Structure formats: C-alpha cells, structure tokens
Amino acid sequence: MKAVEESIQGEETVSQGSIKNIVFSKKNNTSAVARKLLQSTEDGDANRIGTACTKDDIVIFQGSTAPLPNGIPSYTVQIMNVCLSGCSISNIHVSCGWFSSVRLINPTVFRRLYYDDCLVNDGEPLGPGECLSFEYANTFSYPLSVSSAASC
C-alpha cells in the first residue's frame, strides 16, 4: 500500500490505527477508507479473511460532485459491503450528526433517525459486494462513519 500511496501525486494520508483516510485529490475533495484485510495477533494466529463480518466490513466513500444550479455544494456517498465471508450485513447505522440535504434523498436508502444516527437501506441487508449510493446537497459535507450493524 505504501508504494501505491507514494505513486499518487498530490495525495494526503491520515492514519487512524489500522485505518487510513486517503485523500486522492485536494481540489475534488474525494476521500476513501482503506482497510487491511489481513491482521494478526502477537502470535500470528488470527487471519482476518474467513472470519465473520462486522461493521468494519461496511465502507463509506464520499466525494464532491457538481454543485446544484443555485450554487449549493453537492456530494455523492457510496456505502459498500466488502465482507469476504459472503455475509449480508443489515441494520446498518451511520454516525451522521445533524445530517440534512437540500436535495431529496429516498428515505429507504438513507435517512436520519435521531441526532448522529442515520439508517442505511431501511435496515434491510446489504449483500456481499453490494453497493448503494445517493447524493446530498448542503453547504458542507458531513463526516459519515458506521456506528453499528448486524451480520449473519
């Protein structure tokens, strides 16, 4: 991963434990989260691949898109199940602050239930490799992160 990081021009990375936020382009404000798929304990016995799915197997990508005609910034969000065990993950809740949008979002795709609690896919399962996306518009982007999820 380090070789990839060094080869991308204008890249900025911020480490957070085993998770890295990678900003690919400062002018497009596109970000992604990269995870290590293989992790081991001190004795080297644990293998991340093949274990049960967790909320960490839900990845959220968010980036700027063209603003609305009235100039309000717009953002695209993609939420993906990257679990390699073949599990569907349901009841996905996202930390989202006071999330709101000028652009209407289908509430079965993404909706705020309470402060800092948004529900994805109406609580229905997101299958392995499945991705859903939506666009929202606001004067600023909201930091979105998975707070809880139920797996098979």
URCOR-V861820 format. One record per pair of residues at least 6 apart in sequence whose ideal C-beta (glycine too) atoms are under 6 Angstrom apart, sorted by the first residue. I is the first residue (numbers start at 1). J is the second residue. D is the distance in whole Angstrom. If there is no record, write none. Layout:
((I:J:D) (I:J:D))
//
This chain:
((5:13:6) (12:23:4) (13:20:5) (13:22:5) (14:21:5) (18:36:5) (19:33:6) (20:34:5) (21:31:6) (22:32:5) (22:34:6) (23:31:5) (24:30:5) (28:64:6) (29:64:4) (30:63:4) (32:61:5) (33:59:6) (37:48:5) (37:49:6) (38:48:5) (39:48:5) (40:46:5) (49:84:5) (53:83:4) (53:85:6) (53:87:4) (53:89:6) (53:151:4) (55:146:5) (55:148:6) (55:149:4) (57:82:5) (57:83:4) (58:92:6) (58:146:5) (58:149:6) (59:80:5) (59:82:5) (60:79:5) (60:144:5) (61:78:4) (62:75:6) (62:77:5) (63:76:6) (64:75:6) (65:74:5) (65:76:5) (67:73:5) (67:74:6) (68:74:6) (68:137:5) (72:102:5) (72:137:5) (74:135:6) (74:137:4) (75:136:6) (75:141:5) (76:135:5) (77:134:6) (78:131:6) (78:133:4) (79:120:6) (79:132:6) (80:131:4) (81:89:5) (81:126:4) (81:128:6) (81:130:5) (83:128:6) (86:128:5) (87:151:5) (87:152:4) (88:125:4) (88:127:5) (88:152:6) (89:126:5) (89:149:5) (89:151:5) (90:125:4) (90:150:5) (91:123:5) (91:150:4) (92:120:4) (92:149:5) (93:117:6) (93:147:5) (93:148:5) (94:118:4) (94:144:5) (94:146:6) (95:116:5) (95:145:5) (95:147:5) (96:118:4) (96:142:6) (96:144:6) (97:116:6) (97:142:6) (99:112:5) (99:118:6) (99:142:5) (101:136:4) (101:137:6) (101:138:6) (102:137:4) (103:136:6) (103:137:4) (105:134:5) (105:136:6) (108:122:4) (109:132:6) (109:134:5) (110:120:6) (110:134:5) (111:119:6) (112:118:5) (113:119:6))
//
